[in-house]
Amino acid sequence: PPRYRQHQWTYTGLMHCACGLAITASEVTNRFGTKYAYYHCTRRRGTKFCREPYVRLPALEARFREFVSGLTVSPALHARLFAKVRAEGSDTVARAKQRRLTLEQALGVNDVEQKNLRRLRTRDQITEAEFIADRKELETERFRLQDELARLSGEDRFEPERYFASFSVHALSWWDAGDPDSRRMILEAACLNPTLAAGELKTDAAFPFRRWKNPANFSEL
């Protein structure tokens, strides 16, 4: 007969059965040594045995993934977030352009100072030691300015529309890349009353999220 053992399960305490009781999980080892994880109603013994079917872990996670893939934020919140991103993007562009101008001016000053330094050395107005020390200091400053300028290269081309994606895109990538704890956090934030009924997951989206009727139709936003 199948053998049951203690296990830490990701989704227990998160769902209810259609009969109203909680969902638990078990790991079963068949006679060939293959292990299977199932989620099922806690009422699996006694005279009031629940007849709702067991759901294997891969099938349950596939249904959760399908739910996550159809999530977005509510239209009103989406509009506010989009406006916020655009405003922050504009501020980022302005700050990056101003910083770029400052760095370019500082590089110009640095170039003039290096020319003056060479002129002073040519005229023997400073010693070789003074020339080497001052040149090293100016070169260090020039490298620092050039490095910061290079890191700014993409910021003044920031496009809010390019970087603003629907929540569903991010949530799905978080789900696919996440560990069990991360996946549970996504579900706790987005699921409302998840229930297993007839082997299917039934859940609404918790506020402020909603389900897309057609995930490919961005006009729903």
Rosetta blueprint (number, residue, H / E / L):
1 P L
2 P L
3 R E
4 Y L
5 R L
6 Q L
7 H L
8 Q L
9 W L
10 T L
11 Y L
12 T L
13 G L
14 L L
15 M L
16 H E
17 C E
18 A L
19 C L
20 G L
21 L L
22 A E
23 I E
24 T E
25 A E
26 S E
27 E E
28 V E
29 T E
30 N L
31 R L
32 F L
33 G L
34 T L
35 K E
36 Y E
37 A E
38 Y E
39 Y E
40 H E
41 C E
42 T L
43 R L
44 R L
45 R L
46 G L
47 T L
48 K L
49 F L
50 C L
51 R L
52 E L
53 P L
54 Y L
55 V E
56 R E
57 L H
58 P H
59 A H
60 L H
61 E H
62 A H
63 R H
64 F H
65 R H
66 E H
67 F H
68 V H
69 S H
70 G L
71 L E
72 T E
73 V E
74 S L
75 P H
76 A H
77 L H
78 H H
79 A H
80 R H
81 L H
82 F H
83 A H
84 K H
85 V H
86 R H
87 A H
88 E H
89 G H
90 S H
91 D H
92 T H
93 V H
94 A H
95 R H
96 A H
97 K H
98 Q H
99 R H
100 R H
101 L H
102 T H
103 L H
104 E H
105 Q H
106 A H
107 L H
108 G H
109 V H
110 N H
111 D H
112 V H
113 E H
114 Q H
115 K H
116 N H
117 L H
118 R H
119 R H
120 L H
121 R H
122 T H
123 R L
124 D L
125 Q L
126 I L
127 T L
128 E H
129 A H
130 E H
131 F H
132 I H
133 A H
134 D H
135 R H
136 K H
137 E H
138 L H
139 E H
140 T H
141 E H
142 R H
143 F H
144 R H
145 L H
146 Q H
147 D H
148 E H
149 L H
150 A H
151 R H
152 L L
153 S L
154 G L
155 E H
156 D H
157 R H
158 F L
159 E L
160 P H
161 E H
162 R H
163 Y H
164 F L
165 A L
166 S L
167 F H
168 S H
169 V H
170 H H
171 A H
172 L H
173 S H
174 W H
175 W H
176 D H
177 A H
178 G L
179 D L
180 P H
181 D H
182 S H
183 R H
184 R H
185 M H
186 I H
187 L H
188 E H
189 A H
190 A H
191 C E
192 L E
193 N E
194 P E
195 T E
196 L E
197 A E
198 A L
199 G L
200 E E
201 L E
202 K E
203 T E
204 D E
205 A E
206 A L
207 F L
208 P L
209 F E
210 R E
211 R E
212 W L
213 K L
214 N L
215 P L
216 A L
217 N L
218 F H
219 S H
220 E H
221 L L
